Amino acid sequence: MACGSTTCSSTYVVPQIAPASPSSRDGRLAHWLASLARMYDRYLQRQELAELSDHLLKDIGVSREEARREADKPFWR
């Protein structure tokens, strides 16, 4: 997120996948794709958190250390 502003936000939107029967092949694929999209969104949010200035972190009540710990988590957690 190199946008040169402290008010940037991600433009990525997690796609909504229509529900399908979990036992069907399409249902398993839809579930897998939805999980993958959530993991990618989580990754992007953590990267944005890591790039926030100390001033903005203070505004939201998060320390630099807490932000670093969150950003260092693997995308699947």
C-alpha positions in Angstrom: 0.0 0.0 0.0 2.4 2.7 -1.2 -0.1 5.4 -1.8 1.6 8.3 -0.1 -1.4 9.1 2.1 -2.5 8.0 5.6 -6.1 7.6 4.4 -5.5 4.8 1.9 -7.6 1.7 2.1 -7.5 -1.6 0.2 -9.6 -1.8 -3.0 -9.7 -5.6 -2.9 -13.2 -6.9 -2.4 -13.7 -10.5 -1.3 -16.0 -12.1 -3.9 -19.3 -13.5 -2.6 -19.8 -17.1 -3.7 -23.3 -18.5 -3.9 -23.9 -21.4 -1.4 -23.9 -24.9 -2.8 -24.3 -28.3 -1.2 -21.1 -29.0 0.8 -21.3 -32.6 -0.4 -21.3 -31.7 -4.1 -18.1 -31.1 -6.1 -19.2 -27.5 -6.8 -19.9 -27.0 -3.1 -16.4 -28.1 -2.1 -14.9 -25.9 -4.7 -17.0 -22.9 -3.6 -16.0 -23.5 0.0 -12.3 -23.8 -1.0 -12.4 -20.6 -3.0 -14.2 -18.7 -0.2 -11.6 -19.8 2.3 -8.8 -18.8 -0.1 -10.4 -15.4 -0.6 -10.7 -14.9 3.2 -7.1 -15.8 3.7 -6.0 -13.4 1.0 -8.1 -10.6 2.6 -6.6 -11.3 6.0 -3.1 -11.1 4.5 -3.9 -7.7 2.9 -5.4 -6.3 6.1 -2.3 -7.3 8.1 0.0 -5.7 5.6 -1.9 -2.5 5.8 -1.8 -2.6 9.6 2.0 -3.1 9.5 2.3 0.0 7.3 0.3 2.4 9.6 2.2 5.2 11.2 2.7 5.2 15.0 0.2 8.1 15.2 -2.5 6.1 13.5 -1.8 3.0 15.5 -2.2 5.2 18.7 -5.5 6.4 17.3 -6.9 2.9 17.1 -5.3 1.8 20.4 -2.8 -0.7 19.0 0.9 -0.6 19.9 3.6 -1.0 17.3 4.5 -4.4 18.9 0.9 -5.6 18.7 0.7 -4.5 15.1 4.0 -6.3 14.3 2.8 -9.5 16.0 -0.4 -9.5 14.1 1.3 -8.8 10.8 3.8 -11.6 11.4 1.0 -14.2 11.7 0.7 -16.7 8.8 -2.2 -15.9 6.4 -4.1 -19.1 7.4 -4.4 -18.1 11.0 
